[in-house]
């Protein structure tokens, strides 16, 4: 089962980025090209019934499988980055993290109004970052077609915050 394969590779990093947090590190997955292809194929199978025009990936680990998924689906990829990292005119959204505050941005010409945008990130925790990303999509006139994550920390209840944007939430690994 894919979930078991992924769980065997994910590395726990205690007390990162601050004491009390156990960071779920997906970078060991990247050493296994076959597993990466299997992950992208699983995401593609889960979303093939949706009408998706664009994949938006959240910096930085959301770029990894987000871009691969966009390529697999033969659709554009749009980066959502930390404040000050995109070169052209942007719009921004600030939000609270589990361990602080942050602001993310998207180019104001990332896609046309009415576009169906599917948002990808590596991990769903409390949902603060991805909710901010969904708000950016809506500010640009886009429709949030759904969300995908390699990991969902279900015990933090972040998924419940996403349903106001879309009921389509795909997670390959769930920690209850």
C-alpha positions as CSV (number, residue, x, y, z in Angstrom):
1,X,0.0,0.0,0.0
2,X,1.3,3.4,-1.0
3,X,0.6,5.0,2.4
4,X,2.8,2.4,4.1
5,X,5.6,2.9,1.6
6,X,5.6,6.6,2.2
7,X,5.4,6.3,6.0
8,X,8.5,4.0,6.0
9,X,10.5,6.8,4.2
10,X,9.3,9.9,6.1
11,X,11.7,11.1,8.7
12,X,10.7,12.6,12.0
13,X,12.8,15.5,13.2
14,X,12.1,16.3,16.8
15,X,12.1,19.9,18.1
16,X,12.2,21.5,14.6
17,X,11.7,24.3,13.8
18,X,11.2,24.8,17.6
19,X,10.9,22.7,20.7
20,X,7.8,20.6,20.9
21,X,7.3,20.3,17.2
22,X,7.9,16.9,15.4
23,X,8.7,17.9,11.8
24,X,7.6,15.3,9.2
25,X,10.5,15.4,6.6
26,X,9.5,14.3,3.1
27,X,13.0,14.9,1.6
28,X,14.0,11.2,1.9
29,X,11.2,10.4,-0.5
30,X,13.0,12.4,-3.2
31,X,15.8,9.9,-3.2
32,X,13.5,7.3,-4.7
33,X,12.4,8.3,-8.3
34,X,10.0,5.3,-8.5
35,X,8.3,6.3,-5.3
36,X,8.0,9.9,-6.5
37,X,6.4,8.7,-9.8
38,X,4.0,6.5,-7.7
39,X,3.0,9.5,-5.6
40,X,2.4,11.7,-8.6
41,X,0.4,8.9,-10.3
42,X,-1.7,8.5,-7.1
43,X,-2.5,12.2,-7.0
44,X,-3.3,12.2,-10.7
45,X,-5.7,9.3,-10.3
46,X,-7.4,11.1,-7.3
47,X,-8.0,14.3,-9.2
48,X,-8.6,13.2,-12.8
49,X,-12.4,13.6,-12.4
50,X,-12.0,17.3,-11.4
51,X,-12.0,20.1,-13.9
52,X,-8.6,21.6,-13.0
53,X,-7.0,24.4,-15.0
54,X,-3.9,25.1,-12.9
55,X,-2.0,23.6,-10.0
56,X,-0.8,26.1,-7.4
57,X,2.1,24.9,-5.2
58,X,3.0,26.5,-1.8
59,X,6.6,27.3,-1.1
60,X,8.7,25.4,-0.8
61,X,8.0,21.7,-0.5
62,X,4.6,22.2,-2.3
63,X,6.6,22.9,-5.4
64,X,8.1,19.4,-5.5
65,X,5.0,17.3,-6.2
66,X,2.9,20.2,-7.3
67,X,5.0,20.8,-10.3
68,X,5.3,17.1,-11.1
69,X,1.5,16.8,-10.9
70,X,0.9,19.8,-13.1
71,X,3.3,18.3,-15.7
72,X,1.5,14.9,-15.4
73,X,-1.8,16.6,-16.0
74,X,-0.3,18.8,-18.8
75,X,-1.5,22.0,-17.1
76,X,0.2,25.2,-15.8
77,X,1.9,25.4,-12.4
78,X,1.7,28.6,-10.3
79,X,4.1,29.2,-7.4
80,X,2.8,30.7,-4.1
81,X,5.8,32.1,-2.3
82,X,6.9,33.7,0.9
83,X,6.7,37.5,0.9
84,X,9.3,39.2,-1.2
85,X,10.3,36.2,-3.3
86,X,8.3,36.8,-6.5
87,X,9.7,39.3,-9.0
88,X,6.6,40.8,-10.5
89,X,3.6,42.5,-9.0
90,X,1.9,40.4,-6.3
91,X,-1.0,40.2,-3.9
92,X,-0.4,38.9,-0.4
93,X,-2.2,37.2,2.5
94,X,-0.9,37.1,6.1
95,X,-1.7,34.2,8.5
96,X,-0.7,32.6,11.7
97,X,1.4,29.5,11.8
98,X,1.6,26.9,14.5
99,X,4.8,28.6,15.6
100,X,4.5,32.2,14.4
101,X,3.2,34.4,11.6
102,X,3.9,34.6,7.9
103,X,2.8,36.2,4.6
104,X,2.5,34.5,1.3
105,X,2.2,36.0,-2.2
106,X,1.1,35.2,-5.7
107,X,1.7,37.1,-8.9
108,X,-1.4,39.2,-9.7
109,X,-1.4,37.8,-13.2
110,X,-0.9,34.2,-12.2
111,X,-4.2,33.1,-14.0
112,X,-7.4,34.5,-15.4
113,X,-10.5,35.1,-13.4
114,X,-12.7,32.0,-13.3
115,X,-9.8,29.6,-13.4
116,X,-10.2,26.3,-11.5
117,X,-7.1,26.1,-9.3
118,X,-6.0,23.0,-7.4
119,X,-3.7,23.8,-4.4
120,X,-0.8,21.4,-3.4
121,X,1.4,21.4,-0.4
122,X,3.5,18.7,1.2
123,X,1.8,18.7,4.6
124,X,-1.5,19.8,6.2
125,X,-1.3,20.7,9.9
126,X,-3.6,23.4,11.2
127,X,-4.4,24.7,7.7
128,X,-3.2,28.2,8.2
129,X,-0.9,28.3,5.1
130,X,-3.3,26.6,2.8
131,X,-6.3,28.7,3.9
132,X,-4.2,31.8,3.1
133,X,-3.3,30.3,-0.3
134,X,-7.0,29.6,-1.0
135,X,-7.8,33.2,-0.1
136,X,-5.2,34.4,-2.6
137,X,-6.8,32.2,-5.3
138,X,-10.2,33.8,-4.6
139,X,-8.8,37.3,-4.5
140,X,-7.6,36.8,-8.1
141,X,-11.1,35.5,-9.1
142,X,-10.1,31.9,-9.2
143,X,-12.1,28.9,-7.9
144,X,-10.5,26.5,-5.5
145,X,-11.0,23.1,-7.1
146,X,-9.4,21.2,-4.2
147,X,-6.3,20.5,-2.2
148,X,-3.7,17.8,-2.1
149,X,-1.1,16.9,0.5
150,X,1.5,14.1,0.9
151,X,0.8,14.2,4.6
152,X,-2.3,15.1,6.7
153,X,-1.8,15.5,10.4
154,X,-5.5,14.8,11.0
155,X,-5.2,15.2,14.8
156,X,-4.7,19.0,14.2
157,X,-8.0,19.3,12.4
158,X,-6.7,21.5,9.5
159,X,-8.9,19.7,7.0
160,X,-12.1,21.1,8.5
161,X,-10.9,24.6,7.7
162,X,-10.6,23.8,4.0
163,X,-14.2,22.6,3.3
164,X,-15.4,26.2,3.0
165,X,-13.3,26.4,-0.2
166,X,-13.7,22.9,-1.5
167,X,-14.7,19.4,-0.4
168,X,-12.0,17.9,-2.6
169,X,-9.1,17.1,-0.2
170,X,-6.6,14.4,-1.1
171,X,-4.0,13.1,1.4
172,X,-1.8,10.1,0.7
173,X,-0.6,9.7,4.3
174,X,-2.8,10.4,7.4
175,X,-1.6,10.6,10.9
176,X,-4.5,10.3,13.3
